[in-house]
């Protein structure tokens, strides 16, 4: 293997070093050993470690040399985001310099020695000594920084897209709310026809446009229902005044039956509320009011006779 000169030299010296200290080399390390201790290769030289092992009575030197796998490293450093591949692709394009710099460096070190681990078991404790390639830590730090930069970019892209999408949803929703046909639709089919007229359905494969349109329709319906609830809740506290206003408008002139007056009342409330369909409870309560149940009879009853009047006045001679 090639790469870090210190690690290459260490791998070349290891058999000789083990022989000098009377240690038998085993090309594996006891990863699952219940007792474990770590020794930093920067704090203790390999000669000191082997000397310690021999002085403590160790006879076996476990060792493992790890080659750097650029593909595995990059897959871990820059994971794919399956939730939003488009945002990830756009972010990679925006942060391409930092990411590509890390990729190139990783490729240069592919196959090189990245880590050497030694281990001896002393009194039931597996004591590990390790040495990392001089470039490994810096590469990992730069990869983390590049990934953080890309993550920040992905979040910015998502936030911007969500803001743009909400703006379009709001625009379409207001367009629907302002349309009398949509606002006054009495059933889902009528509302759907009005929506199709105002906002034609997008292509079936345009999932983003379809989602925006669906959200806008739902928001428009909710807004219309909330507005109607607020208006008619207020009307429930103004029943006599509304009845007087309706009578004064002359809309009931000529309406002599309850069904006819109810029709005029519904239309009066619909227009007054801005096109919202009045609830049944409001209609029922208002129709119980005297002004609407018994319209003014003054206009249809004959005028009262004066005391001296007769039905048939006598002719004067």
Residue frames as qw, qx, qy, qz and C-alpha x, y, z in Angstrom:
[[0.000, 0.886, 0.464, 0.000, 0.00, 0.00, 0.00],
 [0.394, 0.287, -0.019, 0.873, 0.98, 3.63, -0.46],
 [0.265, -0.846, -0.351, -0.301, 0.02, 6.91, 1.11],
 [0.380, -0.889, 0.181, -0.182, 0.99, 8.40, 4.46],
 [0.509, 0.553, -0.613, 0.243, 4.75, 7.85, 4.77],
 [0.287, -0.439, 0.671, -0.524, 4.58, 7.26, 8.54],
 [0.838, -0.003, 0.354, -0.416, 1.95, 4.55, 8.20],
 [0.833, 0.463, -0.298, -0.058, 3.69, 2.92, 5.23],
 [0.268, 0.560, -0.695, 0.362, 6.93, 2.77, 7.19],
 [0.528, -0.308, 0.580, -0.539, 5.08, 1.44, 10.24],
 [0.931, 0.165, 0.094, -0.311, 3.53, -1.41, 8.24],
 [0.704, 0.525, -0.459, 0.135, 6.94, -2.29, 6.84],
 [0.072, 0.524, -0.684, 0.502, 8.59, -2.23, 10.28],
 [0.732, -0.345, 0.172, -0.562, 5.85, -4.06, 12.16],
 [0.968, 0.014, -0.250, -0.011, 7.02, -7.65, 11.54],
 [0.556, 0.376, -0.476, 0.568, 10.57, -6.74, 12.56],
 [0.236, -0.498, 0.344, -0.761, 9.35, -4.80, 15.58],
 [0.870, -0.284, -0.008, -0.404, 7.15, -7.67, 16.75],
 [0.893, 0.139, -0.363, 0.227, 10.10, -10.04, 16.42],
 [0.275, 0.492, -0.461, 0.686, 12.34, -7.78, 18.47],
 [0.396, -0.369, 0.411, -0.734, 9.84, -7.79, 21.33],
 [0.028, -0.042, 0.992, -0.114, 8.97, -11.43, 21.06],
 [0.524, 0.316, 0.392, -0.687, 5.37, -10.89, 19.96],
 [0.312, 0.189, 0.865, 0.345, 3.50, -13.15, 17.60],
 [0.244, 0.197, -0.155, -0.937, 1.50, -11.20, 15.01],
 [0.276, 0.431, 0.858, -0.047, -2.17, -11.98, 14.37],
 [0.022, 0.105, 0.373, 0.921, -3.86, -10.08, 11.46],
 [0.362, -0.618, -0.589, -0.375, -7.07, -9.29, 13.35],
 [0.021, -0.286, 0.465, -0.837, -8.21, -7.32, 16.39],
 [0.180, -0.376, -0.888, 0.195, -10.61, -8.44, 19.16],
 [0.148, -0.377, -0.193, -0.894, -13.33, -5.85, 18.50],
 [0.645, -0.496, -0.345, -0.468, -15.89, -7.51, 20.77],
 [0.513, 0.013, -0.679, 0.525, -13.61, -8.00, 23.74],
 [0.390, -0.771, -0.502, -0.037, -15.56, -7.14, 26.95],
 [0.438, -0.763, -0.027, 0.475, -12.70, -5.08, 28.44],
 [0.592, 0.590, 0.220, 0.504, -11.23, -2.35, 26.27],
 [0.315, -0.780, -0.005, 0.541, -8.79, 0.56, 26.57],
 [0.585, 0.755, 0.152, 0.255, -7.59, 3.04, 23.96],
 [0.527, -0.527, 0.160, 0.647, -4.09, 4.49, 23.52],
 [0.413, 0.889, 0.019, -0.196, -3.59, 7.44, 21.15],
 [0.861, 0.226, 0.110, 0.443, -0.83, 6.77, 18.66],
 [0.244, 0.804, -0.101, 0.533, 0.25, 10.41, 19.00],
 [0.496, -0.772, 0.250, -0.309, 0.77, 10.04, 22.75],
 [0.702, -0.408, 0.579, 0.070, 2.76, 6.77, 22.65],
 [0.317, 0.556, -0.647, -0.414, 5.08, 5.55, 19.93],
 [0.916, 0.084, -0.291, -0.264, 4.69, 2.09, 18.49],
 [0.531, 0.322, -0.684, 0.384, 8.03, 1.08, 20.06],
 [0.205, -0.277, 0.571, -0.745, 6.80, 2.18, 23.47],
 [0.800, -0.058, 0.039, -0.595, 3.57, 0.27, 22.99],
 [0.862, 0.188, -0.471, -0.020, 5.34, -2.94, 22.00],
 [0.289, 0.347, -0.684, 0.573, 7.77, -2.50, 24.91],
 [0.486, -0.229, 0.392, -0.747, 4.85, -2.09, 27.32],
 [0.895, 0.045, -0.193, -0.400, 3.19, -5.20, 25.87],
 [0.716, 0.254, -0.610, 0.225, 6.30, -7.27, 26.33],
 [0.050, 0.339, -0.625, 0.702, 6.96, -5.94, 29.85],
 [0.622, -0.145, 0.302, -0.708, 3.38, -6.85, 30.84],
 [0.456, -0.121, 0.880, -0.058, 3.83, -10.39, 29.57],
 [0.719, 0.512, 0.117, -0.455, 1.88, -10.20, 26.32],
 [0.538, -0.189, 0.737, 0.363, 2.79, -12.78, 23.71],
 [0.402, 0.507, 0.680, 0.345, 0.40, -11.87, 20.87],
 [0.004, 0.399, -0.050, -0.916, 0.25, -8.63, 18.90],
 [0.425, 0.618, 0.660, 0.019, -3.05, -8.23, 17.12],
 [0.097, -0.411, 0.224, 0.878, -2.98, -5.81, 14.18],
 [0.463, 0.639, 0.611, 0.067, -5.21, -4.46, 11.43],
 [0.175, -0.267, 0.288, 0.903, -4.40, -2.15, 8.55],
 [0.399, 0.676, 0.568, -0.247, -7.31, -0.34, 6.92],
 [0.311, 0.117, 0.474, 0.816, -7.26, 0.88, 3.34],
 [0.226, 0.405, 0.202, -0.863, -9.24, 4.01, 2.54],
 [0.279, 0.436, 0.809, 0.278, -12.39, 3.36, 0.51],
 [0.010, 0.073, -0.098, -0.992, -13.24, 6.60, -1.25],
 [0.370, -0.321, -0.623, -0.610, -16.68, 5.42, -2.41],
 [0.508, -0.512, -0.674, 0.161, -17.73, 4.36, 1.09],
 [0.306, -0.312, -0.281, 0.854, -16.36, 7.57, 2.60],
 [0.112, -0.029, -0.264, -0.958, -18.17, 9.82, 0.10],
 [0.428, -0.414, -0.705, -0.387, -21.43, 7.87, 0.47],
 [0.478, -0.539, -0.580, 0.380, -21.30, 8.48, 4.20],
 [0.254, -0.267, -0.093, 0.925, -20.15, 12.09, 3.88],
 [0.299, 0.181, -0.205, -0.914, -22.74, 13.11, 1.28],
 [0.297, 0.255, 0.911, -0.127, -25.83, 10.92, 1.75],
 [0.101, -0.296, -0.610, -0.728, -28.63, 11.06, -0.78],
 [0.288, 0.178, 0.475, -0.812, -31.83, 12.80, 0.31],
 [0.060, 0.281, 0.900, 0.328, -34.65, 10.64, -1.01],
 [0.072, 0.673, 0.598, -0.430, -37.28, 13.04, 0.39],
 [0.278, 0.908, 0.085, -0.303, -36.33, 15.85, -1.95],
 [0.762, 0.011, 0.366, 0.534, -33.89, 14.80, -4.69],
 [0.366, 0.778, 0.243, 0.448, -34.53, 17.97, -6.71],
 [0.281, -0.947, 0.104, -0.115, -33.55, 20.23, -3.81],
 [0.766, -0.440, 0.344, 0.317, -30.51, 18.05, -3.16],
 [0.692, 0.355, 0.352, 0.520, -29.43, 18.27, -6.80],
 [0.142, 0.904, 0.118, 0.385, -29.88, 22.05, -6.82],
 [0.511, -0.838, 0.191, 0.027, -27.95, 22.38, -3.56],
 [0.812, -0.171, 0.353, 0.432, -25.11, 20.25, -4.90],
 [0.517, 0.628, 0.258, 0.521, -24.95, 22.50, -7.93],
 [0.127, -0.951, 0.007, -0.283, -24.82, 25.60, -5.70],
 [0.527, -0.742, 0.414, -0.001, -22.17, 24.13, -3.39],
 [0.936, 0.339, -0.069, 0.071, -20.38, 22.21, -6.13],
 [0.337, 0.739, -0.477, 0.334, -16.94, 23.72, -5.45],
 [0.396, -0.545, 0.618, -0.406, -16.72, 22.58, -1.85],
 [0.911, -0.008, 0.340, -0.233, -18.19, 19.16, -2.56],
 [0.836, 0.522, -0.142, 0.094, -16.07, 18.51, -5.63],
 [0.115, 0.747, -0.572, 0.319, -12.94, 19.56, -3.78],
 [0.609, -0.367, 0.626, -0.320, -13.62, 16.91, -1.14],
 [0.935, 0.261, 0.186, -0.150, -14.48, 14.32, -3.79],
 [0.611, 0.687, -0.363, 0.153, -11.21, 14.91, -5.64],
 [0.114, -0.642, 0.671, -0.353, -9.17, 14.66, -2.48],
 [0.790, -0.162, 0.503, -0.310, -10.95, 11.49, -1.43],
 [0.901, 0.431, -0.013, -0.055, -10.31, 9.91, -4.84],
 [0.339, 0.745, -0.532, 0.215, -6.63, 10.75, -4.58],
 [0.268, -0.477, 0.747, -0.378, -6.37, 8.79, -1.33],
 [0.915, 0.028, -0.007, -0.403, -8.46, 5.83, -2.49],
 [0.936, 0.151, -0.294, 0.120, -6.72, 2.58, -1.54],
 [0.271, 0.575, -0.525, 0.567, -4.14, 4.26, 0.68],
 [0.488, -0.273, -0.721, 0.408, -3.51, 3.24, 4.29],
 [0.230, -0.693, -0.126, -0.671, -5.81, 5.34, 6.45],
 [0.608, -0.615, 0.275, -0.419, -5.54, 3.59, 9.82],
 [0.572, 0.227, -0.765, 0.192, -3.27, 1.13, 11.63],
 [0.679, -0.559, 0.129, -0.457, -4.52, -0.56, 14.77],
 [0.428, 0.260, -0.821, 0.273, -2.50, -2.66, 17.21],
 [0.703, -0.496, 0.025, -0.509, -3.87, -4.54, 20.19],
 [0.376, 0.193, -0.854, 0.302, -2.55, -6.62, 23.07],
 [0.685, -0.553, -0.336, -0.335, -4.54, -8.25, 25.85],
 [0.259, 0.341, -0.635, 0.644, -3.21, -7.44, 29.30],
 [0.074, 0.096, 0.775, -0.620, -4.86, -8.91, 32.40],
 [0.215, 0.529, 0.818, -0.075, -8.09, -9.42, 30.50],
 [0.188, 0.826, 0.162, -0.506, -8.19, -5.94, 29.02],
 [0.668, 0.446, 0.372, 0.465, -7.79, -5.37, 25.29],
 [0.209, -0.747, 0.051, 0.629, -5.48, -2.38, 24.93],
 [0.629, 0.635, 0.361, 0.266, -5.72, -0.73, 21.51],
 [0.270, -0.560, 0.222, 0.751, -3.13, 1.54, 19.89],
 [0.560, 0.643, 0.491, 0.177, -4.04, 3.31, 16.67],
 [0.234, -0.442, 0.238, 0.833, -2.55, 5.75, 14.24],
 [0.504, 0.731, 0.437, -0.142, -4.58, 7.65, 11.63],
 [0.578, 0.356, 0.285, 0.677, -3.21, 8.96, 8.36],
 [0.232, -0.314, -0.151, 0.908, -2.21, 12.59, 8.59],
 [0.150, -0.059, -0.399, -0.903, -4.67, 13.62, 5.87],
 [0.231, -0.396, -0.878, -0.139, -7.69, 11.69, 7.19],
 [0.150, -0.588, -0.562, 0.563, -8.86, 14.08, 9.90],
 [0.035, 0.396, -0.142, -0.906, -8.60, 17.13, 7.64],
 [0.189, -0.084, -0.757, -0.620, -10.50, 15.36, 4.88],
 [0.222, -0.507, -0.828, 0.094, -13.27, 14.35, 7.29],
 [0.097, -0.564, -0.325, 0.753, -13.51, 17.94, 8.62],
 [0.108, 0.259, -0.381, -0.881, -13.72, 19.41, 5.12],
 [0.214, -0.254, -0.860, -0.387, -16.36, 16.85, 4.14],
 [0.174, -0.577, -0.706, 0.371, -18.43, 17.75, 7.19],
 [0.010, -0.501, -0.057, 0.864, -18.17, 21.46, 6.39],
 [0.159, 0.083, -0.627, -0.759, -19.16, 20.84, 2.76],
 [0.222, -0.398, -0.881, -0.126, -22.10, 18.70, 3.87],
 [0.113, -0.589, -0.507, 0.619, -23.21, 21.36, 6.36],
 [0.071, 0.363, -0.235, -0.899, -23.03, 23.95, 3.59],
 [0.223, -0.104, -0.792, -0.558, -25.07, 21.71, 1.31],
 [0.190, -0.496, -0.823, 0.203, -27.63, 21.02, 4.06],
 [0.019, -0.540, -0.247, 0.805, -28.00, 24.74, 4.65],
 [0.160, 0.211, -0.492, -0.829, -28.50, 25.24, 0.93],
 [0.207, -0.286, -0.901, -0.251, -31.10, 22.46, 0.78],
 [0.124, -0.576, -0.658, 0.470, -33.00, 24.08, 3.66],
 [0.052, 0.460, -0.052, -0.885, -32.88, 27.48, 1.95],
 [0.195, 0.026, -0.718, -0.667, -34.15, 25.96, -1.29],
 [0.202, -0.424, -0.883, 0.006, -36.97, 24.15, 0.51],
 [0.073, -0.579, -0.444, 0.680, -37.94, 27.29, 2.40],
 [0.109, 0.345, -0.299, -0.883, -37.91, 29.36, -0.78],
 [0.219, -0.128, -0.833, -0.492, -39.98, 26.79, -2.66],
 [0.167, -0.511, -0.804, 0.254, -42.47, 26.50, 0.19],
 [0.005, 0.536, 0.201, -0.820, -42.80, 30.30, 0.29],
 [0.184, 0.205, -0.525, -0.805, -43.33, 30.48, -3.47],
 [0.214, -0.268, -0.910, -0.234, -45.84, 27.63, -3.36],
 [0.100, -0.561, -0.663, 0.485, -47.79, 29.25, -0.53],
 [0.086, 0.428, -0.073, -0.897, -47.87, 32.53, -2.43],
 [0.258, 0.027, -0.711, -0.654, -49.37, 30.75, -5.45],
 [0.207, -0.403, -0.886, 0.096, -51.85, 28.88, -3.25],
 [0.034, -0.546, -0.420, 0.725, -52.93, 32.18, -1.69],
 [0.150, 0.276, -0.355, -0.881, -53.28, 33.84, -5.10],
 [0.298, -0.153, -0.825, -0.455, -55.51, 31.08, -6.47],
 [0.193, -0.447, -0.801, 0.348, -57.47, 30.86, -3.22],
 [0.056, 0.482, 0.215, -0.848, -58.29, 34.57, -3.32],
 [0.229, 0.124, -0.582, -0.771, -59.27, 34.29, -6.97],
 [0.301, -0.304, -0.889, -0.164, -61.76, 31.57, -6.03],
 [0.153, -0.489, -0.632, 0.581, -63.06, 33.44, -2.98],
 [0.096, 0.391, -0.025, -0.915, -63.72, 36.55, -5.05],
 [0.222, -0.041, -0.732, -0.642, -65.74, 34.66, -7.63],
 [0.579, -0.081, 0.253, -0.771, -69.51, 34.78, -6.87],
 [0.831, 0.106, -0.416, -0.353, -70.17, 31.47, -8.63],
 [0.563, 0.154, -0.742, 0.329, -67.60, 29.63, -6.53],
 [0.061, -0.170, 0.565, -0.805, -68.56, 31.42, -3.34],
 [0.619, 0.006, 0.183, -0.764, -72.27, 30.75, -3.80],
 [0.530, 0.137, -0.795, -0.260, -71.93, 27.14, -4.96],
 [0.707, -0.363, 0.198, -0.574, -74.33, 24.98, -3.03],
 [0.970, -0.120, 0.209, -0.031, -72.72, 21.58, -3.56],
 [0.558, -0.474, 0.517, 0.444, -69.28, 20.10, -4.33],
 [0.596, 0.372, 0.583, 0.409, -70.09, 19.55, -8.00],
 [0.194, 0.942, 0.228, 0.151, -71.07, 23.17, -8.56],
 [0.353, -0.867, 0.274, 0.219, -67.97, 24.31, -6.72],
 [0.668, -0.166, 0.578, 0.439, -65.81, 21.95, -8.78],
 [0.501, 0.646, 0.456, 0.353, -67.26, 23.34, -12.03],
 [0.025, -0.999, -0.017, -0.022, -66.56, 26.88, -10.88],
 [0.533, -0.651, 0.437, 0.317, -62.99, 25.96, -9.93],
 [0.679, 0.153, 0.572, 0.433, -62.41, 24.29, -13.31],
 [0.344, 0.854, 0.304, 0.247, -63.58, 27.45, -15.04],
 [0.168, -0.973, 0.155, -0.006, -61.36, 29.75, -13.02],
 [0.232, -0.663, 0.706, 0.090, -58.33, 27.49, -12.61],
 [0.845, 0.293, -0.346, -0.282, -58.16, 24.79, -15.31],
 [0.895, -0.359, 0.262, 0.037, -56.87, 21.44, -14.13],
 [0.025, 0.741, -0.621, -0.252, -53.14, 20.95, -14.81],
 [0.666, 0.323, -0.648, -0.179, -51.63, 17.99, -16.60],
 [0.908, -0.369, -0.142, -0.141, -51.86, 14.74, -14.64],
 [0.839, 0.049, -0.231, 0.491, -48.07, 14.46, -14.47],
 [0.143, 0.577, -0.211, 0.776, -47.62, 18.00, -13.16],
 [0.570, -0.437, -0.660, 0.220, -47.80, 16.90, -9.53],
 [0.275, -0.185, -0.304, 0.893, -46.67, 20.24, -8.11],
 [0.237, -0.127, -0.234, -0.934, -49.35, 22.22, -9.97],
 [0.571, -0.374, -0.655, -0.324, -51.99, 19.68, -8.99],
 [0.504, -0.356, -0.598, 0.512, -50.96, 19.91, -5.33],
 [0.087, -0.083, -0.120, 0.985, -51.05, 23.72, -5.40],
 [0.382, -0.234, -0.432, -0.782, -54.49, 23.75, -7.02],
 [0.596, -0.400, -0.695, -0.041, -55.90, 21.27, -4.51],
 [0.398, -0.300, -0.475, 0.725, -54.52, 23.22, -1.58],
 [0.052, -0.035, -0.076, -0.995, -55.88, 26.48, -2.98],
 [0.492, -0.351, -0.557, -0.569, -59.39, 25.06, -3.39],
 [0.593, -0.416, -0.645, 0.243, -59.34, 23.68, 0.15],
 [0.286, -0.211, -0.299, 0.886, -58.11, 26.98, 1.57],
 [0.205, -0.172, -0.278, -0.923, -60.74, 28.92, -0.39],
 [0.564, -0.427, -0.637, -0.307, -63.53, 26.68, 0.88],
 [0.535, -0.383, -0.552, 0.512, -62.30, 26.99, 4.45],
 [0.145, -0.080, -0.098, 0.981, -62.01, 30.77, 4.17],
 [0.355, -0.290, -0.430, -0.778, -65.51, 31.08, 2.68],
 [0.611, -0.453, -0.647, -0.058, -67.00, 28.89, 5.40],
 [0.447, -0.303, -0.434, 0.721, -65.21, 30.82, 8.14],
 [0.028, -0.057, -0.086, -0.994, -66.36, 34.14, 6.73],
 [0.481, -0.373, -0.545, -0.577, -69.95, 32.89, 6.45],
 [0.585, -0.421, -0.643, 0.261, -69.90, 31.57, 10.02],
 [0.287, -0.201, -0.284, 0.892, -68.67, 34.93, 11.32],
 [0.198, -0.155, -0.263, -0.931, -71.26, 36.92, 9.36],
 [0.575, -0.380, -0.567, -0.450, -74.24, 34.74, 10.25],
 [0.518, -0.332, -0.623, 0.484, -73.18, 34.46, 13.89],
 [0.069, -0.117, -0.163, 0.977, -73.40, 38.23, 14.05],
 [0.381, -0.220, -0.460, -0.771, -76.75, 38.16, 12.23],
 [0.513, -0.378, -0.770, 0.030, -78.11, 35.85, 14.95],
 [0.290, -0.404, -0.468, 0.730, -77.79, 38.77, 17.38],
 [0.099, 0.254, -0.101, -0.957, -79.58, 41.19, 15.02],
 [0.158, 0.352, 0.900, 0.201, -82.75, 39.32, 14.07],
 [0.142, 0.792, 0.507, -0.310, -85.32, 42.11, 14.67],
 [0.019, -0.718, 0.223, 0.659, -83.15, 44.73, 13.00],
 [0.140, -0.145, 0.811, 0.550, -82.62, 42.51, 9.95],
 [0.179, 0.534, 0.825, 0.036, -86.35, 41.83, 9.72],
 [0.088, 0.835, 0.249, -0.483, -87.12, 45.54, 9.84],
 [0.084, -0.544, 0.502, 0.667, -84.51, 46.20, 7.16],
 [0.185, 0.134, 0.893, 0.387, -86.03, 43.54, 4.93],
 [0.153, 0.718, 0.663, -0.148, -89.56, 44.93, 5.35],
 [0.003, 0.817, 0.005, -0.577, -88.34, 48.48, 4.74],
 [0.224, -0.306, 0.665, 0.644, -86.61, 47.39, 1.54],
 [0.621, 0.365, -0.033, -0.693, -89.98, 46.57, 0.00],
 [0.173, 0.283, -0.908, -0.256, -88.79, 43.10, -1.00],
 [0.139, 0.214, 0.934, -0.249, -91.79, 41.54, 0.72],
 [0.430, 0.348, 0.079, -0.830, -94.36, 43.73, -1.03],
 [0.704, 0.262, -0.379, -0.541, -96.84, 41.43, -2.65],
 [0.402, 0.155, -0.896, 0.106, -95.48, 38.32, -0.88],
 [0.613, -0.373, 0.066, -0.693, -98.54, 37.03, 0.97],
 [0.958, -0.171, -0.213, -0.091, -97.47, 33.48, 1.85],
 [0.628, -0.677, 0.364, 0.120, -94.80, 32.18, 4.21],
 [0.821, 0.082, 0.386, 0.413, -92.95, 30.23, 1.46],
 [0.436, 0.778, 0.159, 0.423, -92.84, 33.35, -0.70],
 [0.247, -0.937, 0.183, -0.165, -91.53, 35.47, 2.17],
 [0.800, -0.421, 0.359, 0.231, -88.94, 32.79, 2.98],
 [0.737, 0.409, 0.269, 0.466, -87.62, 32.96, -0.59],
 [0.158, 0.896, -0.007, 0.414, -87.25, 36.74, -0.36],
 [0.572, -0.785, 0.236, -0.034, -85.59, 36.40, 3.06],
 [0.867, -0.121, 0.313, 0.369, -82.99, 33.95, 1.78],
 [0.567, 0.593, 0.189, 0.540, -82.16, 36.20, -1.15],
 [0.161, -0.943, 0.053, -0.287, -81.97, 39.25, 1.13],
 [0.694, -0.641, 0.310, 0.105, -79.54, 37.50, 3.49],
 [0.843, 0.151, 0.292, 0.426, -77.49, 36.08, 0.64],
 [0.391, 0.756, 0.088, 0.518, -76.96, 39.47, -0.96],
 [0.332, -0.905, 0.121, -0.237, -76.38, 41.23, 2.37],
 [0.788, -0.498, 0.326, 0.160, -73.72, 38.66, 3.40],
 [0.033, 0.698, -0.589, -0.407, -71.79, 38.92, 0.16],
 [0.636, 0.323, -0.587, -0.383, -73.15, 35.81, -1.52],
 [0.010, 0.193, -0.940, 0.281, -73.07, 33.30, 1.34],
 [0.527, -0.324, -0.674, -0.404, -75.91, 30.82, 1.71],
 [0.380, -0.484, 0.383, -0.689, -77.72, 31.56, 4.99],
 [0.088, 0.061, -0.974, 0.201, -78.06, 28.65, 7.45],
 [0.380, -0.450, -0.728, -0.350, -81.42, 27.00, 8.06],
 [0.385, -0.497, -0.600, 0.494, -81.47, 27.99, 11.74],
 [0.087, -0.244, -0.032, 0.965, -81.21, 31.67, 10.89],
 [0.277, -0.179, -0.564, -0.757, -84.05, 31.43, 8.35],
 [0.438, -0.453, -0.776, -0.029, -86.25, 29.54, 10.83],
 [0.311, -0.467, -0.468, 0.682, -85.74, 32.04, 13.65],
 [0.020, 0.157, -0.136, -0.978, -86.31, 35.06, 11.43],
 [0.321, -0.267, -0.678, -0.606, -89.52, 33.60, 10.00],
 [0.378, -0.512, -0.733, 0.240, -90.88, 33.44, 13.54],
 [0.140, -0.229, -0.197, 0.943, -90.61, 37.21, 13.90],
 [0.312, 0.660, 0.555, -0.397, -93.89, 39.13, 13.62],
 [0.171, 0.671, -0.257, -0.674, -92.54, 41.39, 10.87],
 [0.164, 0.311, -0.811, -0.467, -92.05, 38.40, 8.59],
 [0.087, 0.229, 0.967, -0.073, -94.70, 36.01, 9.75],
 [0.139, 0.773, 0.602, -0.146, -97.48, 38.66, 9.70],
 [0.347, 0.184, 0.214, 0.894, -96.59, 41.39, 7.20],
 [0.106, 0.231, 0.257, -0.932, -98.13, 44.78, 7.72],
 [0.174, 0.513, 0.832, 0.121, -101.83, 44.57, 7.14],
 [0.042, 0.637, 0.225, -0.736, -102.35, 48.33, 7.16],
 [0.083, 0.330, -0.512, -0.789, -101.94, 48.50, 3.43],
 [0.183, -0.143, -0.881, -0.412, -104.64, 45.92, 2.70],
 [0.069, -0.548, -0.764, 0.334, -107.34, 46.80, 5.30],
 [0.078, 0.745, 0.382, 0.541, -109.91, 49.54, 4.43],
 [0.120, 0.303, -0.335, 0.884, -109.54, 52.82, 6.25],
 [0.100, -0.410, -0.787, 0.449, -111.65, 53.16, 9.46],
 [0.025, -0.682, -0.511, -0.523, -114.97, 54.97, 8.99],
 [0.013, -0.248, 0.313, -0.917, -115.66, 58.22, 10.78],
 [0.150, 0.242, 0.801, -0.526, -118.44, 58.13, 13.44],
 [0.443, 0.507, 0.256, -0.693, -120.97, 59.99, 11.30],
 [0.264, 0.344, -0.697, -0.571, -120.17, 58.14, 8.09],
 [0.802, 0.138, 0.457, -0.359, -122.58, 55.60, 6.70],
 [0.537, -0.032, 0.744, 0.397, -122.08, 52.98, 4.14],
 [0.253, 0.527, 0.631, 0.509, -124.68, 54.57, 1.90],
 [0.069, -0.266, -0.204, 0.940, -124.84, 58.37, 2.28],
 [0.312, 0.683, 0.625, -0.214, -128.27, 59.88, 1.73],
 [0.365, 0.426, 0.386, 0.732, -128.83, 61.92, -1.34],
 [0.063, -0.373, -0.264, 0.887, -129.30, 65.63, -0.79],
 [0.299, 0.704, 0.643, 0.044, -132.53, 67.11, -2.00]]
